[in-house]
Amino acid sequence: MLDLKRLRYFLAIVETGSLNKAAANLGVAQPALSQSIASLEAYLGLKLLNRSSTGVVPTEAGGTLYRHAVQITKQLERAVEDVRRADSHLEGTIVIGLPVSNAALLSLPIVKETRARQTGIRLQINATPSQLVVDMIRQGRIDLGIIFDDVLGPELSTEPLIDEELVYFTAGDQPDGDLPEITLRAIARQPLMIPGPPNSISKRLSVSFEAIGEVPNIIAEIDALSSIIGGVAEGLAGAVLPWAAVKHSPGARVSAYRIAEPKVVRRMYLCHSATTPLTRAGAVVHDIILSETRQLIMSGSWKAATLTV
């Protein structure tokens, strides 16, 4: 196969006149370089290099390929420069709707990476319930949003992002390492504070408790996550929330437990309008959201969550 990697290997050999020097410059093993050239010669059905004790020189066919390879790689480099130059001048305001529970975790990484890549893009980030994100996308007021699987609709173009577990919070100091586990049935017997409806957390909990035949002991429904976490830290009650909710109350002394038997999981999706294409700036921010979410999961900074892809 005639691909860019093999062409670059071939160029390096011709320009250095040595397999060993080319391998060192490229940072690849010399046998791998030899195998690549052998595959290239087999594909073309022609000998491209003559090897001797004094070095390596191209055959007539190799010389022809060399001249074309030089032009091809220069064209590619020019194309990359042109694309990057065009991309560096992206401008515009991109409006993002993030779940209230996750906004404190996601917002700054998205802003930092956007600033690092595209200083001409201005972000407007709204912490908004999923249903409102859907409504605002439909109205053209939001470019990109993260929503949960209970509000999906045909007006949206969606991509699975992560599966996020709800966890149980109590007062205490969280040790480092993996989260301990607790059963949902045991949680039902404890006093709880949860976000008030309409909310994907309260809906998911209602379904999960009903499935195991338990009625939870809910002492308060509070919309402000910082108030719930603060109440947990004071020992008023426990709470079932996504792990990212602790970012709303940095420094709060709480411990988190993964819920088992059964797990309570909700799938998050990155979405935009199915009828209005993203602008170039929107496409850049779309990719940044994907990459920053992946980085948070892979680094362990977002606990009790797994990537869907």
C-alpha positions, 0 to 999 in steps of 0.5 A, a space after each residue: 500500500 502506498 501511504 504517507 508513512 511509507 513515503 516518509 520512511 522512503 524519503 528519509 532513507 534516500 536523503 540520509 543514504 542509510 537505513 541505520 541513519 534513517 531509522 535513528 532520525 525517525 525513531 523506529 527500529 531498523 527492521 521495521 523500516 526495512 519491512 516497510 520498504 519491502 512492502 512498498 516494493 512488493 506493492 509497486 512490483 519494482 525495486 526502489 533501492 540499491 543497497 551496497 557497502 557504501 550506502 543506499 541509493 535509489 533505482 531509476 524507479 526509486 528516483 521517480 518515486 522520490 520526486 513525487 514523494 517530495 511534492 506529496 509531503 510538501 503539499 500535505 504540509 502546506 495543507 496542514 498549515 492552511 487549515 491551522 491558519 484558517 482555524 486560528 481565525 475562528 471567531 464567534 460566541 458558542 452557547 453551551 447548556 450543561 447539567 446543573 449537577 456537572 457544570 462545576 466539574 466541566 465548565 473550567 476545563 472546557 473554557 481553558 482548552 477553548 482559550 488555549 486553542 481558539 482565542 477568538 471563540 467566546 463561550 457562554 455556559 449555562 447550568 440548565 436542567 436537561 429538558 430546558 437544554 432541549 427546549 433552548 436547542 429547539 429555539 436556537 438559543 443553545 448551540 451545544 448541550 449535554 443532556 440525559 437519556 430521559 429527554 432524547 428527541 428526534 429534533 436532536 443530533 446526539 452522541 453518547 458521552 458517558 454513563 454516570 452512576 449516582 452515588 450516596 453521600 454521608 458526612 465524613 472525610 472521603 479517603 483516597 482510592 476506590 469508593 466503598 459500596 452500599 446497597 440501594 435497599 440500605 440507602 432507602 432506610 436512611 434519611 435523604 435529601 434530593 433535588 426536587 422534581 422535575 429533575 433526572 436524579 429524582 426521576 431515576 431514583 423514583 424508578 430505582 426504589 420502586 423496582 426494589 419495592 422500597 419507599 425512600 425516607 426523603 426528608 427534603 427536596 432542595 434545588 440547590 446542590 450546594 445546600 444539599 451537600 452542605 446539609 450532608 456535611 452537617 449530618 442532617 441526612 444523606 443524599 443520592 447525587 452524581 459524584 460531580 455534585 461535590 464540586 458545587 461545595 469544595 471543601 465540604 467534608 463528605 464521603 461517597 459510596 457507589 450504589 450496588 444492587 442495583 446500580 443507578 446509572 444515567 447516560 449522558 449525551 452531547 447534542 445539538 440541533 438535528 436541523 441546524 449544522 454546527 458552525 466551524 467554531 461550534 465544531 471545535 467546541 464540540 470536539 473540545 467537550 468530547 476530549 475534555 470529558 474523556 480526559 476527566 474520566 481517564 485521569 480519574 478526576 470524574 469518579 463513578 463514571 465511564 466512557 460509552 465509547 
